[in-house]
Amino acid sequence: MSLTPKQLGLLSHLAATSLLISALLIRPSTLSHTKLALAFLPPIWACHIYSWSVGLGFLAAVHALQATELLLFQDPRERFQVVYRQKSSPSLVPRTSASDSTKEGEKEHIRKEPYPINFRSRLQWVFKLCVSLRYIGWDTNSDSSISQPISPFPKETQTRSRWLVQNILLAALCIFFIDATIAYQHLDPYFQVETPIDISFPPPLAAFLLSYRFRFLSPPRLMRIMVLGVQQYAVSMLINRVSAIVHVSLGSLGLLDVWWGGVESWPIIMGSPTVVLTSGLRGFWGKFWHQLLRSVSYQSHR
């Protein structure tokens, strides 16, 4: 059975993800930072260029930038540390240690884990790094002027049950938008056969858009770009929220620690796209993306 282009694109994306994890698992004593980038970045970018060409552009772009930052602009194997928050009684915490007061009779002790030597620990460390797009819970030892989140997760500001309800509803909304865009794509010949992006809508689709007052999207190019953008946004948001819901649910059952199962460890990776209406492109990159992969942007302008 032959695979469709989108299935091949997904396999290409998974191959790029596996390459990034494999690269970070290699110890610095085995392969230096420069050699690691030269060996792994070209095939990772090649995989994502193919994924982009078959319709996985948003996912491909985000992961390609993440791989470029971790393998080129940063040196996580030498500089990054996972930050853990541990509660302990005052008698067990030295007065000179860097710990913050929490509840009466308890203190918080900050523990940092550098790149491990043991392979099993290193695998867990690397996996945590790959899912931490915003470096929450990491000390990156960054010397840039862009502030990085060094401390572990702040105190949860809402209950897990309320958080789960909100995010389940958000995931359902993403599914609705995905289904709506797929239904539209079945009506538009641009998504079915090789046709120019500016080709006119077929009469039934044009009548549908006019009847539901979508006249402002009547230019075919604008409508098709909007459909692709909404679909990519909804898919990315859904993947992030489903992963967050699973981890927080397991954390509420006591099966995961606060690093994986805490509410504050799973922020939404993107904000509302409507911020563009009030803040323009600056709002798009800052508030919509939430400064996602901001180190790449900073390094590229140095």
C-alpha positions in Angstrom: 0.0 0.0 0.0 1.5 3.3 -1.1 1.6 6.2 1.3 0.0 9.6 0.5 2.2 12.7 0.4 0.9 14.0 3.8 1.6 10.6 5.4 5.2 10.8 4.0 5.4 14.3 5.3 4.4 13.2 8.8 7.0 10.4 8.6 9.5 13.0 7.5 8.6 15.2 10.5 9.0 12.2 12.9 12.4 11.5 11.3 13.5 15.1 12.0 12.3 14.8 15.6 14.2 11.5 16.0 17.3 13.1 14.6 17.2 16.0 17.0 16.8 13.7 20.0 19.6 11.4 18.7 21.9 14.5 18.3 21.3 15.7 21.9 21.9 12.2 23.3 25.5 12.3 22.0 27.8 13.4 24.7 30.1 16.4 24.1 33.2 14.3 24.6 32.1 12.2 21.6 31.0 15.0 19.3 31.7 18.7 19.7 29.0 21.4 19.4 30.2 22.5 16.0 30.5 19.0 14.6 27.1 18.1 16.0 25.4 21.0 14.2 27.2 20.2 10.9 26.2 16.5 11.1 22.6 16.8 12.1 21.1 20.2 11.0 21.3 19.6 7.2 19.3 16.3 7.4 16.8 17.8 9.9 16.2 20.8 7.6 15.9 18.5 4.5 13.2 16.5 6.3 11.3 19.7 7.2 11.6 21.2 3.7 9.9 18.1 2.4 7.3 18.3 5.2 6.6 21.9 4.3 6.1 21.1 0.7 3.4 18.6 1.4 1.3 20.7 3.8 2.9 20.5 7.2 4.5 23.9 7.0 3.6 25.2 10.5 4.9 22.2 12.4 7.9 21.9 10.2 8.8 25.6 10.7 8.5 25.5 14.5 10.6 22.3 14.8 13.2 23.4 12.3 13.7 26.7 14.3 13.9 24.7 17.5 16.5 22.3 16.1 18.5 25.3 14.8 18.5 27.0 18.2 19.4 23.9 20.2 22.1 22.7 17.8 23.5 25.9 16.5 22.7 29.0 18.6 22.7 27.3 22.0 24.8 24.6 23.6 22.4 22.8 25.9 24.7 19.9 26.6 27.2 22.2 28.3 25.0 25.0 29.6 21.4 23.9 30.2 20.1 22.5 33.5 16.7 21.2 34.5 15.3 23.1 37.5 13.4 21.1 40.2 11.4 22.5 43.1 11.6 20.3 46.2 9.7 20.9 49.5 11.6 20.1 52.6 11.3 20.9 56.3 13.4 23.8 57.7 15.5 21.4 59.7 16.7 19.8 56.5 17.5 23.0 54.6 20.6 24.9 55.5 20.1 28.5 56.3 22.7 29.4 53.7 21.0 27.6 50.9 19.0 29.4 48.2 15.5 28.4 49.2 12.3 30.4 49.3 9.6 30.3 52.0 6.3 28.6 51.1 3.9 27.4 53.8 4.8 27.8 57.4 7.1 25.0 58.5 8.2 24.3 54.9 10.8 25.6 52.5 11.4 25.1 48.8 14.8 23.9 47.8 15.9 24.4 44.2 17.8 21.6 42.6 19.4 21.8 39.2 20.3 18.9 37.0 23.0 19.4 34.3 23.5 17.1 31.3 23.6 13.6 32.7 26.3 11.0 32.1 24.0 8.0 32.5 22.1 7.1 29.3 18.7 6.5 30.9 18.9 9.8 32.8 20.2 11.5 29.7 17.3 10.3 27.6 14.8 11.7 30.1 16.8 15.0 30.2 16.8 15.3 26.4 13.1 14.5 26.1 12.2 17.2 28.7 14.3 19.7 26.7 12.6 18.8 23.4 9.1 19.4 24.8 10.1 22.6 26.6 9.7 25.0 23.7 9.7 28.0 26.1 12.3 26.7 28.5 10.0 26.8 31.5 11.7 24.9 34.3 15.1 25.3 32.8 18.2 27.3 33.6 19.8 28.1 30.2 22.7 30.2 31.6 21.9 32.6 28.8 24.1 35.7 28.4 21.6 37.4 26.1 19.6 40.4 27.0 16.4 38.5 26.5 15.2 37.2 29.8 14.8 33.4 30.1 12.6 31.6 32.6 15.2 30.3 35.1 13.0 29.4 38.1 10.8 26.3 38.1 7.1 26.6 37.9 5.3 29.3 39.9 2.5 28.5 42.3 -0.6 27.3 40.5 -3.2 30.1 40.3 -6.2 27.9 39.6 -7.4 24.4 40.5 -6.6 21.5 38.3 -10.2 20.7 37.7 -11.0 24.2 36.4 -7.9 24.1 34.3 -8.8 20.7 32.8 -12.3 21.9 31.9 -11.0 25.0 30.2 -8.4 23.1 28.2 -10.8 20.3 27.2 -13.2 22.9 25.8 -10.3 24.5 24.0 -9.3 21.2 22.5 -12.9 20.6 21.4 -12.9 24.0 19.7 -9.7 23.1 17.9 -11.3 19.9 16.7 -14.3 21.9 15.4 -12.1 24.3 13.4 -10.1 21.3 12.0 -13.3 19.6 10.8 -14.6 22.9 9.4 -11.5 23.5 7.3 -11.5 19.9 6.1 -15.1 20.2 5.1 -14.3 23.4 3.2 -11.3 21.7 1.4 -13.7 19.1 0.0 -15.6 21.9 -1.7 -12.7 23.9 -3.0 -11.0 22.5 -6.1 -7.7 24.1 -5.1 -7.3 21.5 -2.4 -8.4 18.6 -4.5 -6.5 18.9 -7.8 -3.5 20.9 -9.1 -5.1 24.3 -9.7 -3.8 27.9 -9.3 -4.5 29.5 -6.0 -6.3 32.5 -7.7 -8.7 30.3 -9.6 -12.3 31.4 -9.1 -14.6 29.5 -6.6 -17.0 27.1 -8.2 -20.6 28.5 -8.3 -22.0 26.4 -5.3 -19.1 27.5 -3.1 -19.3 31.1 -4.2 -23.0 31.2 -3.4 -22.4 29.6 0.0 -19.8 32.2 0.9 -22.1 35.1 -0.1 -25.1 33.6 1.6 -23.2 33.5 4.9 -21.8 37.0 4.5 -18.2 35.9 3.9 -17.9 38.5 1.1 -14.8 40.0 2.8 -13.1 36.7 2.1 -14.2 36.6 -1.5 -10.7 36.9 -3.0 -9.9 33.2 -3.6 -6.2 33.6 -2.5 -7.1 35.2 0.8 -9.8 32.6 1.6 -7.4 29.7 0.9 -4.5 31.2 2.9 -6.9 31.8 5.8 -8.2 28.2 5.7 -4.6 26.8 5.7 -3.6 29.1 8.5 -6.6 28.3 10.7 -6.0 24.6 10.1 -2.3 24.7 11.0 -3.0 26.8 14.1 -5.8 24.4 15.3 -3.7 21.3 14.7 -0.7 22.7 16.6 -2.9 24.0 19.4 -4.7 20.6 19.6 -1.4 18.6 19.9 -0.2 20.9 22.6 -3.4 20.9 24.6 -4.0 17.1 24.4 -0.5 16.5 25.7 -1.1 19.1 28.5 -4.4 17.5 29.5 -2.9 14.0 29.7 0.1 15.1 31.8 -1.9 17.3 34.2 -4.5 14.6 34.6 -1.8 12.1 35.5 -0.3 14.7 37.8 -3.6 15.1 39.6 -3.6 11.4 40.3 -0.1 11.6 41.7 1.5 9.6 38.9 3.7 12.5 37.7 5.7 15.0 39.6 5.2 18.8 39.4 7.6 19.1 36.5 5.4 17.0 34.2 2.0 17.2 35.9 1.8 20.8 37.2 -0.7 23.2 35.6 1.9 26.0 35.2 4.3 23.7 33.4 1.9 23.5 30.4 1.2 27.0 29.2 -0.5 27.6 25.9 2.3 27.9 23.3 0.4 30.5 21.3 -2.0 33.3 22.1 -5.1 34.5 20.3 -4.4 35.6 16.7 -6.8 38.5 17.2 -3.9 40.4 18.9 -2.8 41.3 15.4 -5.8 43.6 15.1 -4.6 45.7 18.1 -0.8 45.3 18.1 0.0 44.5 14.5 3.1 42.5 13.6 4.7 43.3 16.9 1.7 41.8 18.7 1.9 38.8 16.4 5.5 37.9 17.2 5.3 38.9 20.9 1.8 38.2 22.2 0.6 35.6 19.7 3.7 33.6 19.6 4.5 34.4 23.3 8.1 34.9 22.3 8.3 31.3 21.2 11.8 30.5 20.1 12.8 34.1 20.8 16.5 33.2 21.2 16.7 32.3 17.5 15.3 35.7 16.5 17.7 37.5 18.9 20.8 35.6 17.7 19.9 36.1 14.0 20.0 39.9 14.5 23.2 40.1 16.4 
